[in-house]
Structures are given as C-alpha cells and as structure tokens.
C-alpha cells in the first residue's frame, strides 16, 4: 500500500479517492450480474436445504451464466474485467 497516513482527514480523503476510482466497476452491469449469480447460488442452496424443487431453477441459472460467460471469453467477445 505504502500510504503514510497520519490524520483522520488524510484517511477519509484516501477512502473517498478509492471509492471514486472503484465507482465505475460498482456501477457496471458486470458487477450486478455477479451479485445476481451470488444471490441465486445462496438462494438455490437454501431452497435445496428446504427441499424445494425451485432450487434446480436457481442452479440452472447460475450454471447457464457461468457457461455462457466462459464461452464468450473463449471466443473473445468479452474481455476479462481485471486484465
């Protein structure tokens, strides 16, 4: 990291600068799709524990997203977000 922060004001300024630099990622559709897949995974496990057949739908969406995204990366239609 290498930041020599001595005051609270410097710490707040550093946090605000980091948030501004990361805002493009947090506002991207890619981030929200990853959050949706994470939620579907957790919901799918919860439904599976409860014995509900809708868990298969949740897991199907997660698997379809991962497979589709992988294929699009292999075909170079999408770029890796952190390259």
C-alpha positions, -999 to +999 in steps of 0.1 A: +000+000+000+027+025+010+004+052+023+018+073+052-015+084+068-011+105+099-045+122+104-081+112+101-086+137+074-060+120+052-076+086+058-110+100+048-095+115+016-078+082+007-111+063+012-130+088-009-104+086-037-105+048-037-143+049-038-143+073-068-118+051-087-138+020-080-172+035-088-170+026-125-168-011-115-195-009-090-219+008-114-211-017-142-236-044-154-209-070-148-208-063-111-246-066-108-247-098-128-221-113-104-242-102-074-273-118-091-254-150-096-242-150-060-277-144-047-291-172-069-264-195-056-272-188-020-310-189-027-305-222-046-287-238-016-314-225+008-341-239-014-323-272-017-320-274+020-357-268+023-364-295-002-379-271-028-376-281-065-372-244-074-335-248-063-330-265-097-341-234-115-317-213-094-288-236-100-297-238-137-295-200-140-261-200-122-246-227-144-260-211-176-244-178-166-210-193-159-210-214-191-222-185-213-197-161-198-168-187-203-178-193-239-179-156-246-145-151-231-130-180-251-145-165-283-130-132-273-164-114-274-159-104-237-127-092-221-116-102-186-126-074-162-093-073-144-068-077-173 
